[in-house]
Amino acid sequence: MAATDVFVAIVFYLVAATMILAGASMVLARNMVRSALWLVLTLAGVAVMYVLLSADFLAVAQILVYVGAIMILMLFAIMLTPNQVDLPSAAPQAQRISAALTALAVFGISVFVMLSHRWNVRAVPLDAPSSERLGVLLMSTYVLPFEIASLLLTAGMIGAIVIAREE
Amino acid sequence: MAELTIDVVRSLVIILALMTGMAYMTWFERRVISRLQVRIGPNKVGWFGLLQPLADAIKLFFKEDVVPSTADRLLYPIAPAIALFAALAAFAVVPLGPTISAGGLEIPLQVADLPVGLLYLLAASSLGVYGLVIGGWSSGSKYSLLGGLRAAAQLVSYELILGLSLVGVVIVSGSLSLGQIVEAQARSVPFILLQPVGFVLFMIAAIAETNRAPFDLPEAETELVAGYHTEYGGMRFAMFFIAEYVNMITVSAVASTIFLGGWWAPFFPGPHWLFIKMLLFLFLYVWLRATLPRLRYDQLMRLSWGVLLPLGLVNIAVTALVVVLLG
């Protein structure tokens, strides 16, 4: 038991450090393709975190949706706009200040919520497949939010098609 | 400790088997395609040309490593590695046979029977796209970039079809684990009989996912030189090549497992049955390549979004309805 705990701790800190570095590199990179790829690394790190929490379905869904679909489409869009790949210069002074303030505010609120909320912590991670229970919950208790989300996505998709057809 | 040793040894054996299998898949493909085109094919190196893959490997290994001056220093070398990693990782959830016991140890003939095995397969195949897209972009050549863009658009479109075709199987079997899908077929019939539409959708989408003819647009040699791997040579090219063939082997293994019962058979079940079923699909790959001309880009997209997607949705609705009505 102790050996696996140490192993989990090592993996957690390695992946956490990688995610922070990759996140910072994503913001600082001048090249948009590289920036997107740093974001891919950060999102993949989230999947590893899910694995450490034995949330098998969430881990695979994270890779499938964020890494496999959304980021590929984002790369596709960046590569189709060749003049935008290298960002020419930094943002103006006023934008920098407001961006720094916003970032600080988000950081402060996140830290406050993390420290002040009483989280439900389990002593032992749930070591059972989660996909079946998640599926049942989505189709019973949470069926209304689930359906609203899918309606929203359908509306978004139809909107995109309408905009694309205008040309 | 014994478990760890088993895990390591089993993974190494499977990787070596995939590499050997991939090498002989090239021989098989060249020999069969030659017969289909009334030629003889490679028959000089070794008995029936059986040493030809070895000669090819040695040649690729000793080639000079050329990096284009326009290439991205960091991303250009790691793109082939991503492609190969994703190809090898996908095979981990394929059950090769029943659990065998040797020396008091239970050894499952499968690297990992994940409860979300099918989703893992889709995730691993979607990671492979990065190898192609990054390789195409980082080469700094317009042919490579066009190949990479085609790969991104094609794989995203066909991944959707791949996922939809598998939902029917999940509804019928009630599980996402490949081991349990084999067991479900052992109890009833191979799912190709219950999910014929799903099977056809899966095969079309899987051939498109592996970039094989008639869906080999990302490397269309008549228009894009060699597409995303135009600027690659030597072992780096070989890694892309190995990844493509390992993906074909994985698709054959998964198709056999999901639709033909995998290693299970009414008599003498075991890994040899999986091998025989895989050979059928590998032959299908070669047969299609020798028979069908390449699709045009607009035809490719229309097929996916206009024909296969509605068909997949109807298949899911009908399957769900029948399962509910039969209880």
Chai-1 contact restraints between the chains, C-beta under 6 A:
chainA,res_idxA,chainB,res_idxB,connection_type,confidence,min_distance_angstrom,max_distance_angstrom,comment,restraint_id
A,V33,B,W137,contact,1.0,0.0,6.0,A-B,restraint_1
A,D56,B,P115,contact,1.0,0.0,6.0,A-B,restraint_2
A,D56,B,V116,contact,1.0,0.0,6.0,A-B,restraint_3
A,F57,B,V116,contact,1.0,0.0,6.0,A-B,restraint_4
A,V60,B,V116,contact,1.0,0.0,6.0,A-B,restraint_5
A,V60,B,L119,contact,1.0,0.0,6.0,A-B,restraint_6
A,V60,B,Y120,contact,1.0,0.0,6.0,A-B,restraint_7
A,V60,B,A123,contact,1.0,0.0,6.0,A-B,restraint_8
A,I63,B,A123,contact,1.0,0.0,6.0,A-B,restraint_9
A,L64,B,L122,contact,1.0,0.0,6.0,A-B,restraint_10
A,L64,B,A123,contact,1.0,0.0,6.0,A-B,restraint_11
A,G68,B,S126,contact,1.0,0.0,6.0,A-B,restraint_12
A,I72,B,V129,contact,1.0,0.0,6.0,A-B,restraint_13
A,I72,B,A152,contact,1.0,0.0,6.0,A-B,restraint_14
A,I72,B,V156,contact,1.0,0.0,6.0,A-B,restraint_15
A,L75,B,V133,contact,1.0,0.0,6.0,A-B,restraint_16
A,F76,B,A152,contact,1.0,0.0,6.0,A-B,restraint_17
A,M79,B,W137,contact,1.0,0.0,6.0,A-B,restraint_18
A,M79,B,L149,contact,1.0,0.0,6.0,A-B,restraint_19
A,P129,B,P115,contact,1.0,0.0,6.0,A-B,restraint_20
A,S131,B,V116,contact,1.0,0.0,6.0,A-B,restraint_21
